[in-house]
Amino acid sequence: MSTGYEKKSSVADRLADQWAAVKMPVFAFLIGAVVGPLFSNYMGWQVTHSRAERESHESAVNQQAMICAFNARSENDKAATLGWSERRALADKYAVMPGRDAADSGVASACSDLLAKPV
């Protein structure tokens, strides 16, 4: 004889059914959470702290080298015809930026390279 109320499944059966329904999305999320950052970093789509600092430094050196080359050409308009040591001395002279005591070697080198190119 039936009581009219029969327990169709136990709690464990219901949880197993719910887990089966969400298992694939959960695994897809976990795999994406691990593989996504690794792949995007490998492809170069992420900007790391060291890369940002390096690019910022290179940009500042290029800007200062252009200022140095402009100032050096105002003293010697034929800087491209000078020898390497004369260009380097001229670049060292103008590579000292306002507020600094000495020239940055990267700025002086980039300035000397810019002076080697004819205007």
C-alpha positions as CSV (number, residue, x, y, z in Angstrom):
1,M,0.0,0.0,0.0
2,S,1.3,3.4,-1.0
3,T,1.2,6.4,1.4
4,G,0.9,9.0,-1.4
5,Y,4.2,10.5,-0.5
6,E,7.2,8.6,-1.7
7,K,10.7,9.9,-1.5
8,K,11.8,9.9,-5.1
9,S,15.5,10.3,-4.4
10,S,17.9,10.7,-1.6
11,V,19.9,13.9,-0.9
12,A,23.0,12.3,-2.3
13,D,21.1,11.5,-5.6
14,R,19.9,15.1,-5.9
15,L,23.4,16.5,-5.3
16,A,24.9,14.1,-7.8
17,D,22.3,15.3,-10.4
18,Q,23.1,19.0,-9.6
19,W,26.9,18.3,-9.9
20,A,26.4,16.6,-13.2
21,A,24.6,19.7,-14.5
22,V,27.3,22.1,-13.4
23,K,30.4,20.0,-13.8
24,M,31.4,21.0,-17.3
25,P,31.1,24.8,-16.7
26,V,33.1,24.5,-13.5
27,F,35.9,22.6,-15.1
28,A,35.9,25.0,-18.1
29,F,36.1,28.0,-15.8
30,L,39.0,26.4,-13.8
31,I,41.0,25.5,-16.9
32,G,40.4,29.0,-18.4
33,A,41.5,30.6,-15.1
34,V,44.8,28.8,-15.3
35,V,45.5,28.6,-19.0
36,G,44.1,32.1,-20.0
37,P,46.8,34.2,-18.2
38,L,49.6,31.9,-19.2
39,F,48.5,32.0,-22.9
40,S,48.0,35.8,-22.9
41,N,51.3,36.4,-21.3
42,Y,53.0,34.1,-23.8
43,M,51.4,36.0,-26.7
44,G,52.5,39.3,-25.2
45,W,49.1,40.7,-24.6
46,Q,49.9,41.4,-20.9
47,V,52.0,44.3,-19.8
48,T,54.2,43.1,-17.0
49,H,55.7,45.5,-14.5
50,S,59.3,45.1,-15.8
51,R,58.2,45.6,-19.4
52,A,56.3,48.8,-18.5
53,E,59.4,50.1,-16.7
54,R,61.7,49.2,-19.6
55,E,59.4,50.8,-22.2
56,S,59.0,53.9,-20.0
57,H,62.8,54.2,-19.6
58,E,63.4,53.8,-23.3
59,S,60.8,56.5,-24.1
60,A,62.4,58.9,-21.6
61,V,65.9,58.2,-23.1
62,N,64.7,58.8,-26.6
63,Q,63.0,62.1,-25.6
64,Q,66.1,63.3,-23.9
65,A,68.4,62.2,-26.8
66,M,66.3,64.3,-29.2
67,I,66.7,67.3,-26.9
68,C,70.4,66.6,-26.7
69,A,70.8,66.3,-30.5
70,F,68.8,69.5,-31.1
71,N,71.0,71.4,-28.7
72,A,74.2,69.9,-30.0
73,R,73.3,70.7,-33.6
74,S,72.7,74.3,-32.6
75,E,76.4,74.5,-31.6
76,N,77.7,72.4,-34.6
77,D,75.4,72.1,-37.6
78,K,77.8,69.7,-39.2
79,A,77.8,67.1,-36.4
80,A,77.2,64.2,-38.8
81,T,80.6,64.8,-40.4
82,L,82.4,64.6,-37.1
83,G,84.3,61.5,-36.0
84,W,82.9,59.2,-33.4
85,S,84.9,60.6,-30.5
86,E,84.0,64.2,-31.4
87,R,80.3,63.3,-31.7
88,R,80.5,61.5,-28.4
89,A,82.1,64.4,-26.7
90,L,79.5,66.8,-28.1
91,A,76.7,64.4,-27.0
92,D,78.2,64.1,-23.5
93,K,78.2,67.8,-23.2
94,Y,74.5,68.2,-24.1
95,A,73.2,65.0,-22.6
96,V,73.2,66.5,-19.1
97,M,69.6,67.3,-18.5
98,P,68.5,70.2,-16.3
99,G,68.5,69.3,-12.6
100,R,71.1,66.6,-13.1
101,D,74.8,66.6,-12.3
102,A,75.9,64.0,-14.9
103,A,74.7,62.7,-18.2
104,D,72.9,59.3,-18.5
105,S,75.1,57.1,-20.6
106,G,72.1,55.8,-22.5
107,V,71.1,59.4,-23.4
108,A,74.6,60.3,-24.5
109,S,74.8,57.1,-26.7
110,A,71.4,57.7,-28.3
111,C,72.3,61.4,-28.8
112,S,75.5,60.4,-30.5
113,D,73.6,58.0,-32.8
114,L,71.2,60.8,-33.7
115,L,74.0,63.2,-34.4
116,A,75.6,60.7,-36.8
117,K,72.5,60.9,-39.0
118,P,72.4,63.9,-41.4
119,V,69.6,66.3,-40.9
